[in-house]
Amino acid sequence: MPGAGSGAGARRGNALLRRRAFRYAAIVPASSMPAGVSLVADNQPLTPIVNTLCGLLMGTEIGDDGIIAIAWCVGIVLVGYFWSKRPFSRNSTAPVAAVATK
């Protein structure tokens, strides 16, 4: 794992990634998960995106997953756009320093 700094850090990071992978219904069927984890796995952006890509690559039907994946991507882009724009659109209350002339 890049930037881990030690073997222990790399093992800890690897364990976190492995646990996170099982929250996605695209990797492990959501029906085999506990109720709370299944709810999260079914309602997060990675599952419909992976299902859509698998369906398109394997030539199988994608159903509503394509539309849901596009909606998640557009929503994430819009939130990121407005969130990144927010710090730069604030009006400064401090007066602008006068430029000294010679």
N, C-alpha and C positions, 0 to 999 in steps of 0.2 A: 504494500500500500504506500503510494508516494507521500512523503512528508510525515510519515509516522514517527520517525526519530529513533525508534527502538523496536525490537521484536515484540515486546509486550503491547506497544501501541498498535502495531500492525494486526496482532491477533484480536485485540479489542475492537478495532475498526471492522475487521472481517466478520466478527460475530454480530455486530450491529447490522451489517449489510445482509447477512443471512437471515436474521430475524425479520427484517423489513420485507424481504422477498416473499415471505409467506402471507403477507397481508394483501397481496394482489390476486384477485380471482382468475387472472389470466394464467397464473403459474400453478396454483393449487385451487381445485374446485371450491367455490364458496360454500357449497352444501356440506363440506367436510369441516368447516371452521366453526368455532363457537359463535353464538348469536351476535355478540358485540363486534367481533372481528369481521364476521361475515357482512354486517351492515356497512362497515367502513370499506371493505374490499369491493362491495358492489357499487358504492357511490363515490368513487374517486377517479381521476382522469386516466390513470394508466391502463385499467382493465379494458375500456372500450377502444382505446388507441391500439393496444396489442391485439385485441380481437379483430379489429378492422384490418390491421396489417397482415395478420395470419390468414384471414379470409381472402384478402386480395392476392396474396402470394400463393395460396394453395388453390385458388379458384372456387372457393366455397362461398355460400351466401353470408353476407355480413349483417343483414337486417338493419335495425336501428342504430347499431354501434357506430356506423360511419358518420351519421348526423350528430350523434352524441359526442364523438371524438372531435369533430370539427367545432362544435359548440364549446367544448372544454378548451380547445386550443385558442379560439377567438377570445373567449372570456379571460384566459390567463394573459394573453397578449394585451388586451385592453386594460386589465388591472395593472399590469406591469408598466404600461405606457403612462397612465395617469399617475401612478404612484411615483414613477421616476421624474415626472414633470412637476410634481407638487413642490419640491424644494426650490425650484428655479422660478416659480411664478409668484412667490410671496413678495409683497410690497415691503420695501425696507422703510422703517420708521426713522432711521438715523439720517440726519441731513447730509447731503453730499458736500464734501470738503471743497472749498473754493480753490481754484487754481491760481497760484501766485504768478503775477506778471512782473516782468522787469521793466 
